[in-house]
Amino acid sequence: MANKTHSIKEVITSMTKEITQDTTIEKMVPIFFDAESLMAQPEPLYRLDSTGHRYYYRFDKEGEPVFYTSVTTLIKNTLPTSPFLIKWLIAQGGDNGHIEAMERACYGTFLHIQCAQLLIDGKYDLDKLQSKLIPYLASENMPPERIKWTEELKKDILAFAQFIIDRKVKPLAIEICLYHPDDGYAGAIDLVCGLDFNKKRIRAIIDLKSGRKGFYESHEVQLGAYREMFNIHFPNVKIDKIFNWSPKAWKKSPTYNLQDQTDSKNIPKLPFLVELSKIESDKRDDTVTVVSGNIDITKGIDINISEKTFIELVKENK
């Protein structure tokens, strides 16, 4: 079995389909997957985004869609917001804080993409970064002045390059999407890799964060969920450690944070959060209003408006 690598552009653009004005579905394809080392192929999984809701789904043997809550949604709906994050949002000025948070999330996504490219190619042209950032900002409706991220991104990518060098990182899977068959959640794991740690060669899951405010309880639980899913789908491939990684601000020498979360005391909360998430899920109205067809005033407009469930939408666009 050979390694499977998809181009970054292919993964980002060619797998997404808009099925209503506010709803998209996307086939989740790993950017990189080492089938020889992992000894299996991941089961096809899809993602549905609709006005703030995010679900993953797969098709069972009868062709029926089975839905899973995203790990990040599960945690957001069940864990209290970190007090450090609340203080930061207040310091940014209320609504401005939420706008800033959204922009930093876009920054993080772009950084993930560039770090994945560096891992796969072993090379990265920093002088071409801006030419990649400009169309990305346009596609995400970000203000053009965010081109000023260029120098910060260069430093963060160099910090990640230093991490690769220091730990002799070898990717096994990048952006691999998995689900938990019993607990009803799913998510994309940033990086599964081999690396050097404490004078040993180990296999690890790495979750990349772009923020410099430290790691939160939610980040620890997120990694615990990723480990649970990976162990179910790849029982013969042992995960030795789970880490959070983030860049540090630096001037002369690239540096970064690498936090071992393997024995986090917050991860045992996960089963209880799963049960809370199921309660929250039951409260939601998972339907979409679809507006379509030709308007005929003489016949009224009822035929132009319909309510469809996510299951109906997915089956229609299978």
N, C-alpha and C positions, 0 to 999 in steps of 0.2 A: 504494500500500500504506500503510495507516494504522498508527500506533503501536498496539501491543497492550499493555494494562496489565491485570493481574489484581489483585484486592484481596488484601491481605496475608492476610486470614482465609481466602480461597479457596485460596491457595497452600499454607497451612500445614495446613488441616484436611480439605478435601474431596477431596484426591487420594490419601490414604493408606488402605490396606486391610490389615487383619490376616488373614493366610492360615493361620498356625498360632499357637500360644500365644506363641512367641518370634520370629516372623518376620513382617515387614511388607513390602509392596511399595507404591511410590509413583510416580505419574506426575510427572515433573519439568517444571514449567511456569515459565518466566521470570516474575519479578514485573513486569518491564517489558522491552519489546523494540521497538526502532525499526526496523521492516522497511524503511522508505523509505531510511534512511541505510545500513543494512547490506545491503540489496539481496537478501536471502534470508531464509527462515524456518528456524529450527533443526529438525533431525530429531527426532521424538519419542524420548525417552529415559526409562527407568524406573530406580528405585533399589530394591535389596533389602537389608534389614537383618535380620541373624539372629545373635543371641548374640555380638556382637562383630565379626562379619564384615559388611563393606559392599561390595556390588557394584553396578555399573550394568549395564543391558542394553538392547538394542533388538531389534527383530524384523527378520530378513532378508527377502528377496523370497519365500522359501518359508514364511514365518511361523515360522521357528525362532528361539529367543532366542539372542543372541550376548552373552556376558558380558565385562565390563571391570572391572579392579581400580580402586578409587578412588585418586586421586592421593595423598591423605593416607595411605591404607593402604600404598601402594607405598613412600612415603618412610619411614614409620614402620618398615617391615619391612626396609629396606635401609640407611638412614643411622643412624649412632650417635646416641644422645640427646645433645643439647647439654650440655656440662659445666656451663653456667650454669643450665640447667633442673634438672640433677641436684642442684646445690648448693641451689637453691631448694626442691626437694622434701625434701631432708634437713633444711633449716632449718625446714620446716613440720612435721617429725616423722613420717617414714615413711609409714604408712597415711593419716595426717591430710593429708599432702601430696597424695596421690592424690585424696582427697575434695575438697580445696581446688581441685585442678586441674579436676576434673569440674564443680565449681560455677562456676569462672571460665569454663569452656567454655559453660555455660548463660548466664552473664552476656553473653558475647560474642555468642551467638546472638540474644539479645533486643536487644542494641545494634544488630546488623546489621539486624534487622527495622525498628527505629525509624529508622535512618539511611536505609533504602530508602524508607520512607514520606515522610521529609523531602525526599529527592531527587525523588520523583514529584510531591508536592503543592506543594513550595516553601514549605510552612508546617508548623509542628508546635506543638501546645499542650503545653507542659511541665507545666502544672497537671493535665493528664489522664494523665500518665505512670504514676502509681501505680495508677490504676484499670486500666491495661493489664498492669502488672507482677504484680498479685495473682493473676489467673487463670493467668498464664503460670507462676508459681512452683508453683501447684497442679498444673498439667498436667505439669510436669517433676519432680514429687515433691521439690521443693526445700523446705528448712526455712522456715517462715513468717517467721522473723526476717530472712531475706534481703531483706525489704522495705526494709531499711536501704540497699540498693543505690540507692534512688531518687535521692538527691542526687548520687551519683557518676555515675549514668546521665545526669542532666540536664546535668552539666558536660561529659560525653563527647559528648553530642549537640550541645551548643553548640560544642565544638571541631570537630566535623564540619561544622556550619553555617559556621563561620569558614573552613574549607577550601573549601567550595563557593563562598563569596563571594570569597576570595582568588584562586582559580584559575578562576572563572567556569565551574564544572563543569556539563556538560550530559550526562545519561545517554543511552547508546545501548542498553545492555542491563544488566539487574540480575538476578543469580542465574540466568545462562544456563548450562545444563548441556550439555557437549559431550564427545565421545570421540575417541580417537586410533585410527584404523582399523588401523594397523600395530603400534603398540607396546602395545596392549591395556589402556590406562588411560582413565579418564574422571573428570570432576569438574565442580563448579559454580563459575563465575567470579563473584566478588562484584560487580564493576562494570567495564563497558566504557564509556568516556566520552570526550568532547572536553573539553580544559582548556587553560589558559594555562600555558606553561612556558618559561622563558628567552626571554621576549618573542616567543614563537611560539604559534600555535594548533596543538595536536597531538592525536592520538588515542592513548589509553592504556588499559591494564588496571591496575586498582587492586585489591589484596587487602587487606581491612580486618582489622586485628588489634586486640584490646581490651587486650592486656597492655602493661605498662610496663617490661618487663625487656629490651626491645630486640628486634631481629629476628635470627633464627637462620639458619644455613645451609639448613635445611629450608624456610624461607620463600622463600629465593631460588630453590631448585630447583622449588618449587611454582609460582611465577610463570613459570618457564621452561616448565614443562609446559603451563600455561594458554595461553601464547603459541603454543606448537606447535599445540595443538588449534585455537585460534582461526584461525591462519593457514591451516590445512587447510580449515576449513569456510567461511571468508570470505576467499578469496584476493585478492579485489579491494578489500579494505578494509585499508589498511596500519595496523599497530600501530607507533607511533613509540617508545613508552616503556612500561616496566612498573614499577610502584611498590608498595611496602608503605606503608600508612598506619596510624597508631595515635594515640590521644589522649595528651596529656601531662597530668600533674597541674598544675592552675593555681588561682590565687586571684582575680586581678582581671581577667585578659584571657585568653580561650580560646586555646589553642595546641595544636600537634600535631606529630607526626613524619611526614615524607614522604621515604622513602628510595628513590632511583633504583636499581633492580636490573637495568637493561637490559643492562649489560656485566658482570654478576656472573661471577666466575671459578669459581663453584661450579656454575653451570648446565650446563657441558659434561660434568658427571658423569652427567647424566640418562640417556643411552643405556646406560651401564653399570649404572645402578640398575634400568633396565627389565629387563635380562637377569637380574640377581639376583632381581628380583621374580618372574620366570617360574619360577625354580627353587623359590622359596618357595611359590608357588601350587601347584606340583605335589605338595607335601608335604601340603597341606590336604585334609581329608575334607569335601567340600562336600555333605553330606547332612543331613537333618533327621529326627529321630524324631517321627512323628505318632501321637498317641494319640487314638482315636476309637471310636465304635460302642457297642453295648449289651454289657455283660458278662454272659456266661452261664457260670456256674461249671461246669456239666456239660460244656461244650465247650472249656473252657480260655480263655486270654486271648491266644493268639497272633494271633487275628484283630483284636485291638484295638490292636496295635502294628505299625507299618510304617515302613520307612526310605524316604525319597524324596529324590531329588536336587533341587537348586535348579531345574534345567531342568524336571523333572517338575512341581514346584510352580507355576512360572511359566506353563507351558502349560495347566495345569488352571485357572488363574485369569486367563487371557488376556481 
